[in-house]
Amino acid sequence: MIDLKEISINSNYKKETGELINIANLAFKHWETYWTGFNSTYVCEEILKDFENLNDFKFFVYGGFSSSQRSKIACFREDNIPEEDSLISNFPAKGIQIIGNFLFDNAIQDDFRSLLIDNGVPEKKVGDIWTIGDRGAQGIIDNLDIEFINEKFFYLRDVKVKINVVGIDELQIPTGRSKKLINTVEASTRLDAIASAGFRISRTKIIERIENGMLRLNGTKVNKPTINLKIGDKLQLENKGFIEILNIEVTKRERWKVKLLRK
C-alpha cells in the first residue's frame, strides 16, 4: 500500500493526491482499473508528477475527448495494463445536453456547471461543459447516480431547461486547440496584461472575465487582475484553453519579455 503522508506532504493538491492514492491502493489490491473524479486536466498532470517513481502503478488521464480541460485519472497495476482503446471505450462517463432558449438571456459555461451542482450533482462528477450558441450547453458527466437529472426540467435564472443524458458520441465535441508559442513584451507581469496577450482578448474584456471568476490561476479561480505572475504559472480561461508561462525576462527598457505556451 502507498504511504499517504510520504507522497502528499509536499503536494499543493493534497485532497486530489489523497484520492489518487486511495484508488491506487484499490487497483493494487484488486487487480482492476479505478478512476478518480473529475479535476482540471492541469491538476491531474501536476499531481501525477509525485507518482513518477512508483514502479508498481501506471496512470491514464482522460476527460471524454482529447482536448478536454477537465479529466479523470485511471490507475492500474504495472503488471496489468489495459489497452488505451479499452480505457477510452470504458470511460466511466456520459454526455449531457442542457437544452433551453438563451437568445435573450445569455449564459456561460460556469452558469451551466452551477446549475448541475445546485441541483445535486457533486462537482467531482462534472467534466467539461461548453455552450452551443443560444440553445444551451453540452458536457461530460460521471455515469453513476445521474438518472435523477435525466429528462428532467430545471430553471437557469428565468430560462426553463431540459437535461438529457446521452452517449458521449452524440455530443458536438469542441474543436481542439494546437499548441502555440507566443512571445510578447508587456509593461508589467500583471495577470490581466499577460492573460490579454496570451488569449488574444482586449484588456477590458479580460479584466471583466477575471472579475467574474472565469479565469483560473494554477487551478484556482481568481478575481484580482493585479496579481503578478511568475515562470511556471498556468492560466485557464473558460472556453479559451490554457496558457503556461515559460519564461520572463526584463528588457533594457525595463519592460517584461514574456514567453507563453498556449494549448
Backbone torsions as a table, in degrees:
resi	resn	phi	psi	omega
1	MET	NA	153.4	-177.2
2	ILE	-87.5	138.3	178.2
3	ASP	-80.8	108.6	-177.8
4	LEU	-57.6	-45.3	-176.1
5	LYS	-64.0	-38.1	-176.6
6	GLU	-63.8	-39.2	-176.6
7	ILE	-86.7	-39.7	-170.7
8	SER	-86.3	-9.7	-172.6
9	ILE	-59.4	-34.4	-179.2
10	ASN	-105.7	7.8	-177.0
11	SER	-79.0	141.6	173.4
12	ASN	-83.1	-6.5	-176.3
13	TYR	-130.2	66.1	-172.8
14	LYS	-62.8	-40.1	-179.2
15	LYS	-64.1	-47.2	-179.0
16	GLU	-68.1	-38.3	177.3
17	THR	-64.0	-41.3	178.2
18	GLY	-61.7	-39.8	178.0
19	GLU	-62.7	-42.7	-179.3
20	LEU	-66.1	-39.2	177.5
21	ILE	-62.2	-41.0	179.8
22	ASN	-61.8	-44.1	-179.1
23	ILE	-74.6	-27.9	175.7
24	ALA	-63.9	-40.9	176.6
25	ASN	-62.1	-39.3	177.8
26	LEU	-66.6	-42.9	179.4
27	ALA	-61.8	-39.8	-179.6
28	PHE	-67.6	-39.4	-176.1
29	LYS	-74.4	-40.9	-170.5
30	HIS	-105.6	-0.9	178.2
31	TRP	58.1	38.6	179.0
32	GLU	-130.8	170.1	177.1
33	THR	-91.8	132.9	177.6
34	TYR	-125.6	149.4	-177.4
35	TRP	-119.7	144.4	170.0
36	THR	-77.7	177.6	167.7
37	GLY	-77.1	-176.8	-179.8
38	PHE	-78.5	136.9	170.1
39	ASN	-136.5	167.8	169.9
40	SER	-53.3	136.1	178.2
41	THR	-57.2	-36.4	176.3
42	TYR	-59.5	-45.0	179.4
43	VAL	-63.6	-41.4	177.6
44	CYS	-57.0	-46.0	-178.9
45	GLU	-66.1	-36.8	-178.8
46	GLU	-68.1	-46.3	-175.7
47	ILE	-71.8	-24.8	178.6
48	LEU	-69.1	-19.3	177.2
49	LYS	-62.1	-28.3	179.6
50	ASP	-77.3	-9.6	-176.8
51	PHE	-108.6	5.7	-173.3
52	GLU	-62.1	-30.0	-175.2
53	ASN	-93.8	7.6	178.5
54	LEU	-90.4	102.9	-174.2
55	ASN	-75.0	-15.8	-175.9
56	ASP	-82.1	-10.2	-172.7
57	PHE	-128.4	152.8	170.9
58	LYS	-129.1	155.1	-175.2
59	PHE	-134.2	157.4	179.9
60	PHE	-143.7	125.6	-178.5
61	VAL	-103.1	127.2	-177.8
62	TYR	-158.0	143.7	-178.7
63	GLY	-127.2	14.3	179.7
64	GLY	110.4	-22.3	173.7
65	PHE	-159.0	165.2	-165.8
66	SER	-64.9	-32.2	-175.3
67	SER	-107.3	25.9	-177.9
68	SER	-63.3	146.6	179.1
69	GLN	-96.6	-11.2	172.7
70	ARG	-127.8	134.7	-173.0
71	SER	-140.5	164.7	168.9
72	LYS	-105.7	159.7	172.7
73	ILE	-112.0	125.5	172.7
74	ALA	-93.1	139.7	178.7
75	CYS	-126.1	137.2	178.8
76	PHE	-151.6	160.9	-179.5
77	ARG	-67.8	148.0	178.9
78	GLU	-62.9	-28.2	179.6
79	ASP	-96.9	17.7	177.3
80	ASN	-148.4	55.0	-173.6
81	ILE	-83.0	121.0	176.9
82	PRO	-78.3	161.8	174.9
83	GLU	-69.3	145.9	-179.9
84	GLU	-60.1	-39.5	178.4
85	ASP	-60.2	-35.9	178.6
86	SER	-68.4	-40.2	177.9
87	LEU	-61.5	-42.4	-178.9
88	ILE	-69.1	-45.1	-177.7
89	SER	-68.2	-25.4	179.3
90	ASN	-104.8	17.4	179.2
91	PHE	-57.1	125.3	-172.4
92	PRO	-79.5	67.4	-179.1
93	ALA	-154.9	163.1	175.9
94	LYS	-127.2	170.6	171.6
95	GLY	-95.6	154.6	173.1
96	ILE	-130.7	147.6	173.2
97	GLN	-120.1	126.9	177.9
98	ILE	-112.5	103.6	-167.9
99	ILE	-105.5	126.2	178.0
100	GLY	-167.9	168.4	-178.9
101	ASN	-99.7	103.9	-177.8
102	PHE	-109.1	25.7	-179.3
103	LEU	-60.4	-38.6	-176.7
104	PHE	-110.0	8.3	-178.7
105	ASP	-149.4	78.8	-174.0
106	ASN	-58.6	143.1	176.4
107	ALA	-131.1	149.0	-178.8
108	ILE	-112.1	174.4	-177.3
109	GLN	-50.3	-49.8	-176.3
110	ASP	-67.0	-25.8	175.3
111	ASP	-62.9	-44.7	-179.5
112	PHE	-71.0	-35.3	176.0
113	ARG	-63.8	-44.1	178.7
114	SER	-64.0	-35.4	177.0
115	LEU	-57.3	-46.2	-179.9
116	LEU	-65.6	-46.7	-177.2
117	ILE	-65.0	-42.3	-179.2
118	ASP	-66.1	-20.3	-179.7
119	ASN	-106.3	24.8	167.0
120	GLY	102.0	5.2	177.8
121	VAL	-94.5	116.3	179.3
122	PRO	-59.2	144.1	-177.7
123	GLU	-56.2	-34.6	-178.5
124	LYS	-66.7	-14.6	179.7
125	LYS	-92.2	-5.3	-174.8
126	VAL	-103.8	121.2	176.4
127	GLY	-91.6	-139.8	179.5
128	ASP	-66.5	144.3	170.8
129	ILE	-128.6	135.7	176.9
130	TRP	-140.7	146.5	-178.2
131	THR	-79.9	153.5	176.1
132	ILE	-124.3	71.6	-179.4
133	GLY	64.9	-136.3	179.8
134	ASP	-97.2	14.3	-176.0
135	ARG	-98.8	-1.1	179.5
136	GLY	123.7	-136.8	-175.4
137	ALA	-153.7	165.4	172.4
138	GLN	-131.7	167.3	179.2
139	GLY	-176.9	-174.1	-180.0
140	ILE	-116.4	138.1	-178.1
141	ILE	-142.8	148.3	177.5
142	ASP	-55.2	146.5	-173.8
143	ASN	-88.9	1.6	-178.3
144	LEU	-102.8	136.6	173.3
145	ASP	56.7	46.7	179.5
146	ILE	-121.5	2.0	-177.7
147	GLU	-63.2	-22.6	-178.1
148	PHE	-67.8	-14.5	177.0
149	ILE	-105.4	-9.1	-175.4
150	ASN	-70.6	128.5	178.9
151	GLU	58.9	30.7	177.8
152	LYS	-108.9	156.9	179.9
153	PHE	-105.0	139.7	177.8
154	PHE	-138.4	174.1	176.0
155	TYR	-119.6	130.4	169.1
156	LEU	-108.3	105.7	-167.6
157	ARG	55.4	-117.9	-179.0
158	ASP	-101.1	6.3	-177.0
159	VAL	-98.0	125.4	176.5
160	LYS	-80.3	129.0	-178.8
161	VAL	-127.4	154.2	174.3
162	LYS	-117.4	134.9	178.9
163	ILE	-106.6	127.0	176.0
164	ASN	-118.8	133.3	172.8
165	VAL	-91.1	126.2	-175.1
166	VAL	-134.8	176.3	173.4
167	GLY	-74.1	149.0	178.8
168	ILE	-59.9	-31.7	-179.7
169	ASP	-70.2	-7.9	177.5
170	GLU	-92.8	-2.5	-176.8
171	LEU	-87.5	157.7	171.9
172	GLN	-92.2	87.9	-173.8
173	ILE	-64.0	133.2	178.6
174	PRO	-60.4	147.5	178.2
175	THR	-67.3	131.5	178.8
176	GLY	-71.1	155.0	179.4
177	ARG	-106.1	132.8	175.3
178	SER	-79.1	151.2	-179.8
179	LYS	-67.5	144.0	-177.0
180	LYS	-145.7	131.2	175.0
181	LEU	-85.5	134.8	-179.8
182	ILE	-127.2	127.7	174.8
183	ASN	-112.9	128.2	-177.9
184	THR	-142.5	154.8	175.5
185	VAL	-118.5	123.5	-175.1
186	GLU	-124.1	158.9	179.4
187	ALA	-75.7	-17.2	-179.9
188	SER	-154.3	174.9	175.6
189	THR	-102.9	23.8	179.6
190	ARG	-62.4	149.7	179.7
191	LEU	-55.8	-45.9	-176.6
192	ASP	-66.1	-35.7	-179.5
193	ALA	-67.0	-48.6	-176.5
194	ILE	-72.3	-39.5	178.4
195	ALA	-65.0	-38.9	178.2
196	SER	-61.3	-44.8	-179.8
197	ALA	-69.0	-41.7	-175.4
198	GLY	-72.8	-40.2	-178.2
199	PHE	-92.1	-1.7	178.7
200	ARG	58.3	48.3	178.4
201	ILE	-127.3	143.8	-177.6
202	SER	-59.2	154.6	-178.7
203	ARG	-58.6	-42.2	-179.0
204	THR	-61.9	-44.8	-177.3
205	LYS	-71.0	-35.7	-179.7
206	ILE	-69.6	-37.2	176.7
207	ILE	-62.0	-41.8	178.6
208	GLU	-60.7	-42.3	-179.1
209	ARG	-70.3	-36.4	176.8
210	ILE	-63.3	-48.2	-177.6
211	GLU	-65.5	-23.1	177.7
212	ASN	-90.6	7.1	176.2
213	GLY	75.0	24.8	-177.3
214	MET	-93.1	-2.1	-178.9
215	LEU	-118.5	140.0	177.4
216	ARG	-116.4	136.7	175.5
217	LEU	-111.0	116.1	-177.6
218	ASN	51.9	40.8	175.0
219	GLY	88.2	-6.0	-176.6
220	THR	-115.3	134.3	177.2
221	LYS	-63.4	137.0	175.3
222	VAL	-129.8	152.7	179.0
223	ASN	-132.1	17.4	178.1
224	LYS	-114.4	111.8	-178.3
225	PRO	-71.0	-9.9	-173.9
226	THR	-90.2	0.1	-179.8
227	ILE	-61.2	133.6	175.9
228	ASN	-86.8	133.9	-176.1
229	LEU	-98.4	166.1	-179.3
230	LYS	-139.1	168.9	178.1
231	ILE	-58.5	135.1	179.3
232	GLY	96.5	-15.5	177.8
233	ASP	-64.8	146.0	179.0
234	LYS	-125.0	134.0	179.8
235	LEU	-114.0	142.0	175.4
236	GLN	-129.7	122.8	179.9
237	LEU	-115.8	131.5	-177.8
238	GLU	-47.9	123.6	178.2
239	ASN	65.8	10.5	-178.7
240	LYS	-124.2	1.4	175.8
241	GLY	86.9	-152.5	-173.2
242	PHE	-122.4	153.4	170.7
243	ILE	-132.9	134.0	174.2
244	GLU	-117.7	134.7	179.0
245	ILE	-86.0	111.8	-177.4
246	LEU	-86.8	-34.4	-177.9
247	ASN	-159.6	149.9	175.2
248	ILE	-137.8	126.9	178.6
249	GLU	-133.3	146.9	175.6
250	VAL	-87.0	131.6	179.2
251	THR	-86.4	171.6	179.0
252	LYS	-62.4	-26.6	179.7
253	ARG	-92.8	16.5	176.8
254	GLU	59.6	41.0	169.1
255	ARG	-111.5	-178.3	-173.3
256	TRP	-119.4	118.1	175.8
257	LYS	-92.0	118.9	-172.0
258	VAL	-120.2	132.2	176.3
259	LYS	-109.5	124.6	-175.8
260	LEU	-121.7	151.3	170.1
261	LEU	-116.1	118.2	178.0
262	ARG	-104.4	135.2	178.4
263	LYS	-147.3	NA	NA
